Amino acid sequence: MSRVPLVHARAGAPPEYALPEVAAAATSCVLCVTPLPATARRRRNLPRNRQGRLLVPLARTRPDHARGRRPADLRKLTWTTPPAGSPAAADLPVTRLLTARGIAFTAHRHGRIRTVDDIHARTRFSLPHSVKTMAFTAGGHVLLAAVPGPARIRYGRLAAAVRVRRGDLAPADEAVLRGLGMEPGGVTPLCPDPAVTVAFDQAVPHLGRVFCGSGRADHTLQLSASDLVRFPARAVVAAIASEE
């Protein structure tokens, strides 16, 4: 059975083929004045070879964000905090508090991190401009120690700063962290609980804009170090760390 080319509304368009008995019906559809769908318009304007086949697959001409993926050069970058009251700004308990207090911050989402190696592998954060926080218990009290990223906590100095015995300091377990609304890898000095003492190394207030935990291992916050130090209900600033 012979085939005849369909008539195309656009001059120069390559012919498609159909059986003669459906050619008339198909022609009337092609010449219809109803606007073509967006996909059809993109397909019509793409380059073709002499056989009328697309030189570039249609799916590959769509931008990454149209396929539900972030462009490769943006996958590890950050976004600025949305306006106060927007859903994205209230995703985490600590960001709700920051927004309520009018403190400017930036939220960074990334793979879950727990170690320095994770930070290097899954983020582009600057360690010299970061604050790492460790949680301790001492005599039934909870203590958070926040020091510059590359520094080491000196436990004797920490104990003296918060007036507890060095031997009473013990790492807080996951149950204690859950009570603070935190998880391992996401411990934050942004703790408004008046029963928790947050000890900052004396270098932290001078770091400028810093990265710190958010309470979750897959989010990091960035804000002014001065705002960070002023946030806790009970804060101490002392020489509790040394450079590694």
N, C-alpha and C positions, 0 to 999 in steps of 0.2 A: 504494500500500500504506500502510495507516495505521500510526502510531507510538504507542506507549504509554509513559508515564513509568515509569522505574525507581523502585523503592522505596528510600529512603535510610534508613540507620540513625539518622541525626541529624535530629530534628524541625526543620522549617523550612528544611532544605537545599534549594536549587533543584533541580528535576528535570533529569536528563539523559535523552536519548531513545535508543531502540533499536528494532529491528524486533520485532514481536510474538513471532516464533518463538524469539528469543534472550532475551526479557524474563525468563522464569523462571530461566534459567541465570544471567543477569547479576544478578538479584535475590538469588539464593543467595550469590553472591560478595560482594555489597555487605554482606550481613548476617553475613558470616563474622566470628567473634570474633578472628581473627588481627589483631594490631595493624597499623595502617596505617603505611607507610613515613614517615619524617620529612618528606619533600617533600609527601606527600599530606596529612599533618596540617597543615602550614603552609598549603597551598592551601585546605583545608577551612575554616580560620578566617579567611581574608582577606575583606575587604569585597567585595561584588559589586553589580552593577547589577540592574535588574529582569529583564534577559534572562539573568542568571546568570553574566555574564562578570566576570572579575576587574577591580576598579578600579585595582589596582596590579600591574604585571607581577611574577611571582614572583621572577625573577632580580634585580630591583632591591630586593627586600626583604632580600636576603642581605647580611650585613655584608661590608665590603671584604676582610677577612682570609679569609672563606670562599671568595672568588673568587680567592685567590692574590695579592691586591694589598695593600700596606700602606695604611692610611687616609691621606688627603691630608695631615692635620696631623702625621703621623709620618714622612713620607717623607724629611725632611731632619734628623730628630732622631737621637739617639744611643742606644746601649744600653750598659749597664754590663758590664764584663768578667765572664765566667762564672767559676765557681770553678776553681781550679787543677786541671789534669788533664782538664778538659772539652774536647771537640774544638774548639769555637769559640775557646777561649782559646789554642789552639796552632796557629791558622791561619797565622800569620806567624812567621818565625824570631825576630824581635825580641820578639814577645809570649811566645814560649816562654821566652826568657831572663828577661823581666820576671817572669813567673809563677814561674819557678824561684827567683828571688831574693826573692820575696815583695813585689815593688813593686806598689802599687795603680795601676791605669791604666784608662782608658776607651778603647775602640776606636770609631772613627767610619768608616763606609763611605759613599762618595759617588762622584760621577762623577770621571773622571780629571782631575787638575789639574796645571798646569805653570807658570802665571803668577798674578799677583795678581788679574787680571781673572777668571780661572777660579775663584779662591777666593771672590770676591764673587758670582759667578754660580751656583756649584754647592754652596756651603756657607753656614753661618751662623756661621762662626768669627769670633772677635774678634781682629783683627790686633794690637792692643796687648798681647794676652795670648797671642801666638804666638811661636814661635822658628823662623826660617827658617835653613836650612843650605845652604851651598855647598861644593862639593868642589874641591880644587886638588891639583896635583902640584908638587913643588919638589925638584929635585935627586934625582929617583928615589923620593922619599917622598910619601905621600898625606897630605893635610891636610884636615880639615873645619872650617869656620868657622861658628859658630852665633851669631846675633844676634837681638835683638827684631824682630818682624815689620815695623814701620814704619822701622827703622833702616837705615843704609847702612854697608857694610863699608869701612873705611879700610885700603887694602892696605899702605901703609907701616907702619902700626901692627901689622897682622897679621903681616907679615914679621918685625918686631922681636920680637913676642911669641913666635914659634916659632923665632927665630934663623936665619932664612934671608934671602937677598938678595931685595929687592923684585923685581928682574928675573927671578928664578927661578920666581916664582909663575905658574902657568898653570892655566886651568880644566881639570878632569879630564874626559876623554871618557867615552863610554858603556861602553867596554871596561873602564875602571878601575872605574866604578860597578858593573858586573856582577861584577867580582872581589870587591866588597864586599857583594854580594847586594842591591844597590839599583838603582833605575831613575830616569831623569829625572822630576822632579816629586815624587819620594818620598824624596829624600835625608834621612837622619836622623842626628842627633848620637849616637844610641844605638848606638855602635859599640864592641864589646868587643875588637877586634883591637889587640893591644899595639903593632903596627907603625904604627898610624894615630894621629896627634895630633889631638885635637879641641880647638879654641880657642873658648872661650865669651867673649862680651862681658861685662864686669863687671856689667852691668845684669840679665843673665839670672837669676842666683840669687835675685833679689828680686822676680821677676814672679809668684810664687805658683803657681797651677795654670795650666799652659800647654799649647798645642797644638804638636805637632811632627810631622815626617815619620815614616813607619813603614818606609821602604824601598820602598814601593809607591805609585804615584800615585793609587790609588783608596782608600787607607786613611790616616787620620790618627789619631795617638794623643794622649791628654790625660793628663798626670800632673804631679806636683809638680816645680817647677823645681829644687828641691834634690836630688831623686832623679835628675833628668836630668843634672845636673852631676856627680854622683858615679858615674854608670853607666860611662863609658868607662874603658878600662884606662889611657889616657894623656890627661889633660885639663889644659888651661891656661886660667886666667881672667885676662883683661886688658882694657884699654880699646881695643877693636879696631873700634868702630863709633861713628857719630854720628847724631843724629836728622836725618831728611830735611826 
